[in-house]
Amino acid sequence: RPWNVMYVTANGRALPCCIAPFSQRGYENYTLGDATQDTLRAIWNGPAYADFRAALLSDTPPQACGNCGLRWSL
């Protein structure tokens, strides 16, 4: 999903998916940008999203994402 869609909360936090707020406490660790401060294009192409996507493809994905069905259709 982080290659296809962006999930933005009501307060402007850009998260990797709609499950992130429920994956664990302190989802600020998964905040990839702030739409009240930056454009969506800047967030999408920014370093936080790039780093997150690289981590997903690595042998050590973020803990909350480790068992996620990346190909699920939600």
C-alpha positions in Angstrom: 0.0 0.0 0.0 2.7 2.6 0.6 3.5 2.5 -3.1 -0.1 3.1 -4.1 -2.0 5.1 -1.5 -1.5 7.5 1.3 -3.6 7.5 4.4 -4.0 10.9 6.1 -5.7 11.3 9.4 -8.2 14.0 10.3 -5.3 16.0 11.9 -3.1 15.8 8.9 -0.8 12.9 9.8 0.3 10.9 6.8 0.6 7.2 7.7 1.6 4.2 5.6 -1.8 2.6 5.7 -5.2 2.7 7.5 -4.1 -0.1 9.9 -1.1 1.9 11.3 -3.1 3.8 14.0 -4.3 0.4 15.4 -1.1 -1.6 15.0 0.4 -0.4 18.3 0.5 2.5 20.7 2.4 5.5 19.7 1.7 5.5 16.0 3.8 8.7 15.7 6.6 6.3 15.0 4.8 5.6 11.7 4.0 9.2 10.8 5.6 9.9 7.5 4.6 13.5 7.1 2.3 16.3 8.2 -0.2 17.5 5.6 -0.8 20.7 7.6 2.9 21.6 7.0 3.9 20.0 3.7 2.2 19.2 0.4 1.1 15.6 -0.3 3.5 15.5 -3.1 6.4 16.5 -0.8 5.4 13.9 1.7 4.9 11.1 -0.9 8.3 11.8 -2.4 10.1 12.7 0.8 12.8 10.8 2.8 10.4 9.4 5.4 8.3 7.6 2.8 11.5 6.5 0.9 13.0 5.1 4.1 9.8 3.4 5.1 9.4 1.7 1.7 13.1 0.6 1.8 12.5 -0.9 5.3 9.5 -2.9 4.1 11.6 -4.5 1.4 14.4 -5.3 3.8 14.9 -8.3 5.9 13.9 -6.2 8.9 10.7 -4.4 8.2 9.1 -2.2 10.8 7.9 -4.4 13.7 4.2 -3.5 13.3 4.5 -4.4 9.5 6.4 -7.6 9.8 3.4 -9.9 9.6 1.2 -7.7 7.5 -0.3 -9.2 4.3 1.2 -6.7 1.9 -1.0 -8.1 -0.9 -4.2 -7.9 1.1 -7.0 -6.0 -0.4 -8.6 -3.9 2.3 
